[in-house]
Amino acid sequence: MTTGNMQFLKEKLVAALGADAVADDAAQLSYLSNDVYRSGGLPALVVRPATVEALQAAVRLCAAAGVAMVPRGGGASYTDGYIHTPGGHVLIDTGALDSIEVDVGNAVVTVGAGATWAALKARLDPLGLRTPFWGPFSGIAATIGGSISQNTVSHGTAAYGISAESVLSIEAVLATGELIRTGITSATRFYGPDLTGLFTGDCGTLGIKTRITLPLIAARSEAEALSFAFDDFASCHAAVRLAQKEKLEDSLFGLDLALSQGQIARQEGVGARLKIAAQVMRKAPGKIAGLKQLMRMALAGEGAMRAGAYMAHFILEGVDKADTWARAQRLRAIIAPHGREIANTVPAFVRSMPFAPLGNILGPKGERWVPIHGVFNQNDVVAFHEAFQALLAARKADMDKHGVWTGTMFSPTGPSGFLYEIAIYWPDARTDYHRRTLGEEYLAGLPDYPANPEARAAADSLKRDAVALMQKHGAAHFQLGRAYPYQPRLDPQAAALLKAVKAALDPQCLMNPGALGL
């Protein structure tokens, strides 16, 4: 589209939505052309509609002009989910669609796609309610619409599955500007074929989410945090695999030694520790319990982060103390043959501050960071781990030369699936995304690296090889964006069905083109 035509589109958008809802200043466009990992083409315009009707008007105008539209939620993507390499598109910022409507009688909540998980939790906590899945660790910024579009894990996943499994219905604006509602009633998601499922994990390629309805359950105040250390990955996997079948815990995550001593141990400084202490006291059922927890954490110090080659952390919730104690005892019995219990510093911190600030979008010494993951069948996990260790050994000289290093994290995706995540770090210059998200005051305490294309290329090469290795071992992936192969893994008939759905909903292929390979 020519500059004149884009200016004409801007004028139409301003007339329809108001001047405050349309932006094209250079600083904003530069910021929004980056995700956590990569830089892409500059958007021509940014639109931030305040209502669903305004979003529909904006989409109709863009469709009439034949301009690509790319939706963006909280911006914490690292899989090129909203990075449109050609540029010249209209980026749709959904952050103003942040309504939260609680229906206690029907045990549902309907949220605007731009609401964050932290905002939803703050609204539900006083009511003693929660959603089954209640957000990723980045929930201070991650939006509910973005999480549903990408498929995410973390809080509540061990007991209730990934984000998509806690959705009853979705409302979205299609590329034509029409509004689609996938649910007939909030009583059930399943009324004939699962139309709601089509819009989970679609990365915004089928439409821009506006409202999502989620079920509500009672929040449980009784909880126990437990941690265990293991001398090798095979032992850790054997224990976690058994625990997954029992579904005793609400949340489970594991770390290797590199991440435990790096990203997690970076929560330091008097201010940070005082904040953690305050949160622990607030979460504890009583002052005595809170003081005991703080004493255990103080005595453990940072030794709990160096207690084994791999560590698994559990947060168990029960209806009362007896239920929680019974769950904890059963978990201890399951894990005892494979590992040893250690101080519960890490899960106690996570329970007290489930949505920590986004400092981890850089490494512990200010390095650039990108994670990748695979979801494996249980019988394939250890073989992949061994193959990945061999890959690291083969690449060691090159990684050492360029300052590239890795850590691993894992979590369950139900009893059958094991999510293995690899974090890659390398010294390199920050982008506008890092500067805007973290702020100059925070960044002043970290080393600042010059642009390092050689290290960046080495990290990207390792990333590609690791993804290929995951694929070789049969892994699936969440948060597909443009980073993971998708359609080549589908049966031909399934791929044809996907393309037919895309063509029916987006005949000009203007809605986030390129994501999912569409």
Secondary structure, DSSP 8 states (H G I E B T S, - for coil): --HHHHHHHHHHHHHHH-GGGEE--HHHHHHHTB-SS-B----SEEE--SSHHHHHHHHHHHHHHT--EEEESSS---S-TT--TT---EEEE-TT---EEEETTTTEEEEETT-BHHHHHHHHGGGTEE-SS-B-TTTTT-BHHHHHHH---SBTHHHH-SGGGG-SEEEEE-TTS-EEE--SBTTBS-SSS-HHHHTTT-TTSS-EEEEEEEE-EE---EEEEEEEEESSHHHHHHHHHHHHHHT--SEEEEEEHHHHHTTGGG--SHHHHHHHHHHHHHHSSSHHHHHHHHHHHHHHTTGGGGSSSEEEEEEEEESSHHHHHHHHHHHHHHHTTT-EEE--HHHHHHHH-SS--GGGGB-TTS-EEEEEEEEEEGGGHHHHHHHHHHHHHHHHHHHHHHT-EEEEEEEESSSSEEEEEEEEEE-----HHHHHHH-HHHHTTS------HHHHHHHHHHHHHHHHHHHHTT-B-SS-TTTS--GGGS-HHHHHHHHHHHHHH-TT--BSTTGGG-
